[in-house]
Amino acid sequence: MSGAIPDGRRAFAYDALSYNVSAVAGPALVAVISAFLPAQAALWVLSAAAPLGSLAVRAVGLHPHGRTGDSPWEAIKSGLHRIVSHRPLAVVTASSTLTQLGQGGLAIAAVALSIDRVGTPNEGAAVVTSFAIGSLLGALYETARPTRRAPDFVMLAGFLATGLLTVAAAFNFGPLWTIVAIGLSGVFTAPTAAAMLFLRNRHSPSHLKSQIFTVSAGFRASASAAGAAVAALAAGLGGTAMVVAMGAIWIISAAVMRAYPKKADS
């Protein structure tokens, strides 16, 4: 994306937008299909989305990069070594990976909160949907007017805002309060994602970009799954405590960004 769009900040904003559109469109499509057809039909449609996405890549017309001659395993090890040994990249990767623990566990925490307060999981679905819609709105704004503040500041401030709003949502001021607070927390996820991708690209040598992006994405996906698993195991603590814990993870992620070297981008 960054190679096809001259404005790097806008390029990665488009990248974040594509993820958020999918995050809203996927559940919406399943809801529509499930209203008219058995749940298995929705599962088959989602299963078909992955190969269709692979075919769509062919239409983009990206130019292949020359191979380095190393084996794929050696290339992955080189990318991982860069992530671990290069401090700016290590900080960005650690902070952004940690956020996925909170985001991965949010859905389960929202359902637990709904069961605690109203006795059913229905409100949990509204909370998760509000987060997705907030993320989409933030992505649309970021694409139209990319943030020009320092990327590391955008990550720190955005993670902090998401964390504080998530913690605020745990206060029992009514369902509307929870839904609005979580929706607002989602608004900040697109600017932080765009800033994270921009910094990842900046600190990745050209011959290791693919490896670094792939390994980093793997870290985030694994952290999201781990967050869901941890939240499921901690369900006995109660919905309020779980939501506060998810928000605290985002706040800790913001604190990790304090370790980003101030002269790294000078």
C-alpha positions in Angstrom: 0.0 0.0 0.0 2.8 2.5 0.9 4.4 1.8 -2.4 1.3 2.6 -4.4 0.3 5.8 -2.5 2.9 8.6 -2.2 1.5 9.9 1.1 2.7 7.2 3.5 0.4 8.3 6.4 -2.6 8.2 4.1 -1.6 4.9 2.7 -1.5 3.2 6.1 -4.8 5.0 7.0 -6.4 3.3 4.0 -4.9 0.0 5.3 -6.5 0.6 8.7 -9.8 1.5 7.0 -9.9 -1.8 5.0 -9.5 -3.8 8.2 -12.3 -1.8 9.9 -14.7 -2.0 7.0 -14.2 -5.8 7.1 -14.7 -5.9 10.9 -18.1 -4.3 10.4 -19.1 -5.9 7.1 -18.3 -9.4 8.2 -20.6 -9.6 11.3 -23.3 -7.6 9.4 -23.2 -10.1 6.5 -23.5 -13.0 8.9 -26.4 -11.4 10.6 -28.3 -10.9 7.3 -27.6 -14.5 6.1 -28.6 -16.0 9.4 -31.9 -14.2 9.3 -32.9 -16.1 6.1 -30.7 -19.2 6.0 -29.2 -21.7 8.5 -26.1 -20.7 10.4 -24.1 -23.2 8.3 -24.7 -21.1 5.2 -23.1 -18.1 6.9 -20.1 -20.2 7.9 -19.7 -21.3 4.2 -19.8 -17.7 3.0 -17.1 -16.7 5.5 -15.0 -19.7 4.5 -15.2 -18.6 0.9 -14.0 -15.1 1.8 -10.4 -16.1 2.3 -9.8 -17.7 -1.2 -11.7 -14.8 -2.8 -9.4 -12.4 -1.0 -6.4 -14.3 -2.4 -7.8 -14.0 -5.9 -8.4 -10.2 -5.4 -4.7 -9.7 -4.7 -4.0 -10.7 -8.3 -6.1 -7.7 -9.5 -4.0 -5.2 -7.5 -1.1 -5.5 -9.8 1.7 -5.3 -7.2 5.3 -5.8 -8.5 7.3 -8.6 -6.9 10.5 -7.8 -5.1 13.7 -9.6 -5.9 14.6 -12.6 -3.7 17.6 -12.3 -1.4 18.7 -15.9 -2.0 18.1 -16.9 1.6 15.8 -19.7 2.6 12.3 -18.6 3.9 13.3 -19.7 7.4 16.5 -17.6 7.3 14.5 -14.6 6.1 12.0 -15.0 8.9 14.8 -15.3 11.5 16.4 -12.2 10.1 13.1 -10.3 10.4 12.6 -11.5 13.9 16.1 -10.5 14.9 15.5 -7.0 13.6 12.2 -6.8 15.5 13.9 -7.8 18.8 17.2 -6.0 18.4 16.1 -2.6 16.9 14.8 -0.7 19.9 12.2 1.6 18.0 10.8 -1.4 16.2 10.8 -3.5 19.4 8.9 -0.9 21.3 6.3 -0.4 18.6 5.9 -4.2 18.2 5.6 -4.8 21.9 3.1 -2.0 22.5 0.9 -2.8 19.5 0.9 -6.6 20.3 -0.1 -5.9 23.9 -3.2 -4.0 22.8 -4.5 -7.1 21.0 -4.7 -8.9 24.4 -7.2 -6.3 25.4 -9.0 -6.1 22.1 -9.2 -9.9 21.8 -10.8 -10.2 25.3 -13.2 -7.3 24.9 -16.0 -9.3 23.3 -16.0 -11.9 26.1 -15.7 -9.2 28.8 -18.7 -7.3 27.2 -20.9 -10.4 27.2 -19.9 -11.1 30.9 -20.8 -7.5 31.8 -24.1 -7.8 30.1 -25.0 -11.1 31.9 -24.0 -9.5 35.2 -26.2 -6.4 34.7 -29.3 -7.6 32.7 -29.0 -11.4 32.9 -28.6 -11.9 29.2 -25.7 -11.5 26.7 -27.8 -9.2 24.4 -26.2 -6.0 25.6 -22.7 -7.5 25.0 -23.4 -7.7 21.2 -24.4 -4.0 21.2 -21.1 -3.1 23.0 -19.0 -5.1 20.5 -20.8 -3.6 17.6 -20.4 -0.1 19.0 -16.6 -0.7 19.2 -16.5 -1.8 15.6 -18.6 1.2 14.4 -16.4 3.6 16.4 -13.3 2.0 14.8 -14.8 2.4 11.3 -15.7 6.1 11.9 -12.2 6.7 13.2 -10.7 5.0 10.1 -12.9 7.1 7.8 -11.8 10.3 9.4 -8.1 9.2 9.5 -8.3 8.4 5.8 -9.8 11.7 4.9 -7.5 13.7 7.2 -4.5 11.7 8.3 -3.0 12.7 11.6 0.2 14.7 11.2 1.4 14.4 14.8 4.5 12.3 15.5 3.4 8.6 15.0 4.8 7.5 18.4 2.7 10.2 20.1 -0.4 9.1 18.2 0.1 5.5 19.4 0.7 6.6 23.0 -2.2 9.0 23.1 -4.6 6.7 21.2 -3.8 3.7 23.3 -4.3 5.7 26.5 -7.6 7.2 25.3 -8.9 3.7 24.3 -7.9 2.3 27.7 -9.4 5.1 29.8 -12.7 5.0 27.9 -12.8 1.3 28.3 -12.3 1.6 32.0 -15.0 4.3 32.1 -17.4 2.0 30.3 -17.2 -0.4 33.3 -19.0 2.2 35.6 -22.7 1.2 35.9 -24.3 4.4 34.6 -26.7 2.5 32.3 -26.5 0.6 29.0 -26.2 3.7 26.9 -23.2 4.9 28.8 -21.4 1.6 28.3 -22.2 1.5 24.6 -21.2 5.1 23.9 -18.0 4.8 26.0 -16.9 1.7 24.1 -17.9 3.2 20.8 -15.7 6.2 21.5 -12.8 4.0 22.6 -12.9 2.4 19.2 -12.5 5.7 17.4 -8.9 5.9 18.4 -7.9 2.4 17.1 -7.6 3.4 13.4 -5.1 6.4 13.9 -3.0 4.2 16.2 -3.0 1.3 13.7 -2.0 3.7 10.9 0.8 5.2 13.0 2.0 1.7 14.0 2.1 0.5 10.4 3.9 3.7 9.4 6.6 3.3 12.1 6.9 -0.4 11.3 7.6 0.5 7.7 10.0 3.2 8.6 12.2 1.0 10.7 12.1 -2.0 8.4 15.0 -2.4 6.0 13.7 -2.9 2.5 14.9 -6.5 2.1 13.2 -7.4 5.4 9.9 -5.6 5.2 7.8 -8.6 4.2 9.3 -10.7 7.0 8.9 -8.0 9.6 5.3 -7.2 8.7 4.4 -10.9 8.6 6.0 -11.8 11.9 4.5 -8.7 13.6 1.1 -9.5 12.3 1.5 -13.0 13.6 2.3 -11.6 17.0 -0.8 -9.5 17.0 -3.1 -12.3 15.8 -1.7 -14.6 18.5 -2.1 -12.0 21.2 -5.8 -11.4 20.2 -6.5 -15.1 20.5 -4.7 -15.3 23.8 -6.7 -12.3 25.0 -9.9 -14.1 24.2 -8.7 -17.3 25.9 -7.6 -15.4 29.1 -10.9 -13.5 29.2 -12.8 -16.8 29.0 -10.7 -18.3 31.8 -11.3 -15.2 33.9 -15.1 -15.1 33.4 -15.6 -15.9 37.0 -14.2 -12.6 38.1 -17.3 -10.7 36.8 -17.9 -8.5 33.8 -16.9 -5.2 35.5 -13.5 -6.5 36.6 -12.9 -8.0 33.1 -13.7 -4.8 31.3 -11.5 -2.8 33.6 -8.7 -5.3 33.0 -9.1 -4.9 29.2 -8.8 -1.2 29.6 -5.8 -1.5 31.8 -4.0 -3.5 29.1 -4.5 -0.6 26.7 -3.1 1.8 29.3 -0.1 -0.4 29.8 0.4 -0.4 26.1 0.5 3.3 26.1 3.1 3.2 28.9 5.3 0.9 26.8 5.4 3.6 24.1 7.2 5.8 26.6 10.3 3.7 25.9 10.2 4.8 22.2 13.5 6.7 21.5 12.8 10.4 21.0 15.6 10.7 18.4 14.6 7.6 16.5 12.8 9.6 13.7 15.1 12.6 13.6 
